[in-house]
Amino acid sequence: MTEDEKFVAEFEACRWPLEQWHHKEHIKLAYLYLRRHPFDEAMAKMREALKKYIVFHGVPDEPMRGYHETMTQGWMRLVYFTMCEYGPAESAEAFYERSPQLSQKKALRLFYSAELCAAARGKTEYVEPDLTAFPRSRKKMPPLI
């Protein structure tokens, strides 16, 4: 079993320690789901896995904590775009390391105003960006593995 497979298995079983669940791990999980599934299926898996993990670990559902649909979809879209433009890597860690634009937790601020990010509606449903649209690649997604 590869490190990526172990990471996904640990996360999906809610064994990944909450104190080790950070932005980097979000990006790596998004990458791994997108490598293995078409976008809509990867998004559904991400949503399901995150919600299960959050409930399991007792993370409070507050305005700026807990699951946030718009932020999750926003990051999935940025990871997908990066994969289309620059291709896959040999591992999720390698993909993260060579994609420094994805390491900036506040990158979604380029697309969403503070008001929209704080709006309750965005936590439960996807809201399109109000500052600028997400980039779209003219390149095709690399073949799924």
Legacy VTK file of the C-alpha trace (Angstrom):
# vtk DataFile Version 3.0
C-alpha trace
ASCII
DATASET POLYDATA
POINTS 145 float
0.000 0.000 0.000
1.390 3.414 -0.966
1.588 6.404 1.369
-1.272 7.999 -0.598
-3.456 4.911 -0.190
-2.672 4.799 3.543
-3.533 8.475 3.918
-6.923 8.086 2.198
-7.718 4.927 4.177
-6.787 6.570 7.487
-8.822 9.671 6.692
-11.901 7.788 5.485
-11.806 5.596 8.602
-11.555 8.797 10.729
-8.221 7.582 12.141
-6.244 10.542 10.804
-5.555 12.684 13.914
-7.561 15.903 14.003
-4.496 17.829 15.191
-2.742 16.744 11.972
-5.635 17.749 9.677
-4.538 21.005 8.051
-4.831 22.822 4.738
-2.084 20.687 3.185
-4.034 17.493 3.945
-7.190 18.991 2.410
-5.308 19.691 -0.824
-3.703 16.239 -0.872
-7.068 14.511 -0.342
-8.671 16.610 -3.102
-5.805 15.660 -5.422
-6.130 11.957 -4.635
-9.891 11.906 -5.196
-9.498 13.854 -8.450
-6.777 11.450 -9.649
-9.123 8.509 -9.192
-12.567 9.890 -10.053
-14.267 12.326 -12.444
-14.827 15.775 -10.901
-18.443 15.296 -9.781
-17.718 11.912 -8.215
-14.545 13.231 -6.564
-16.522 16.180 -5.188
-19.188 13.843 -3.765
-16.503 11.656 -2.151
-14.770 14.709 -0.678
-18.028 16.082 0.714
-19.008 12.736 2.250
-15.558 12.064 3.719
-15.183 15.553 5.209
-18.648 15.565 6.771
-18.093 12.123 8.306
-14.667 13.141 9.638
-15.941 16.409 11.117
-18.840 14.693 12.901
-16.628 11.861 14.154
-14.144 14.316 15.679
-16.843 16.560 17.175
-15.905 19.694 15.249
-18.604 22.293 16.023
-20.721 23.511 13.134
-20.180 27.256 13.445
-20.072 30.049 10.849
-16.309 29.680 10.274
-15.857 26.073 11.436
-17.126 22.739 10.258
-17.991 21.762 6.717
-18.258 24.606 4.164
-19.612 23.637 0.740
-18.401 26.717 -1.133
-14.859 26.525 0.227
-14.681 22.794 -0.450
-15.856 23.175 -4.034
-13.634 26.209 -4.543
-10.534 24.264 -3.518
-11.572 21.234 -5.558
-11.850 23.498 -8.607
-8.407 25.021 -8.023
-6.804 21.607 -7.553
-8.564 20.325 -10.688
-7.369 23.337 -12.712
-3.804 22.854 -11.462
-3.906 19.173 -12.409
-5.178 20.002 -15.893
-2.535 22.678 -16.460
0.508 21.014 -14.926
-0.398 17.333 -14.867
-0.304 14.795 -12.089
2.666 13.990 -9.881
4.032 10.724 -8.546
2.305 11.343 -5.198
-0.013 13.767 -3.435
2.957 15.116 -1.480
4.893 15.765 -4.710
1.852 17.460 -6.262
1.468 19.728 -3.225
5.176 20.590 -3.136
5.285 21.560 -6.803
2.041 23.587 -6.606
2.907 26.439 -4.211
-0.130 28.427 -5.345
-2.283 25.822 -3.576
-0.415 26.187 -0.289
-1.846 29.620 0.401
-4.890 29.014 2.628
-6.323 32.403 1.773
-6.166 32.002 -2.026
-9.960 31.834 -2.242
-9.979 35.525 -1.258
-8.971 36.237 -4.857
-12.363 34.869 -5.928
-14.708 35.594 -3.011
-15.402 38.763 -1.061
-15.229 38.616 2.741
-18.993 39.125 2.873
-19.699 36.160 0.636
-17.244 33.905 2.503
-18.969 34.773 5.779
-22.508 34.330 4.417
-24.391 31.383 5.914
-25.681 30.264 2.497
-22.172 29.306 1.309
-21.746 26.774 4.118
-24.621 24.609 2.909
-24.655 25.213 -0.839
-22.137 26.124 -3.507
-22.014 29.818 -4.333
-20.202 31.086 -7.424
-17.364 33.573 -6.814
-18.346 37.246 -6.720
-14.926 38.815 -7.444
-13.682 36.782 -10.400
-14.463 33.411 -11.950
-12.309 30.375 -11.335
-9.781 29.723 -14.117
-10.618 27.122 -16.725
-8.026 25.024 -18.418
-8.000 24.399 -22.148
-6.077 21.230 -21.422
-7.743 17.933 -20.624
-7.641 16.265 -17.265
-4.902 13.622 -17.074
-6.198 10.048 -17.337
-7.646 8.677 -14.132
-5.690 6.029 -12.266
LINES 1 146
145 0 1 2 3 4 5 6 7 8 9 10 11 12 13 14 15 16 17 18 19 20 21 22 23 24 25 26 27 28 29 30 31 32 33 34 35 36 37 38 39 40 41 42 43 44 45 46 47 48 49 50 51 52 53 54 55 56 57 58 59 60 61 62 63 64 65 66 67 68 69 70 71 72 73 74 75 76 77 78 79 80 81 82 83 84 85 86 87 88 89 90 91 92 93 94 95 96 97 98 99 100 101 102 103 104 105 106 107 108 109 110 111 112 113 114 115 116 117 118 119 120 121 122 123 124 125 126 127 128 129 130 131 132 133 134 135 136 137 138 139 140 141 142 143 144
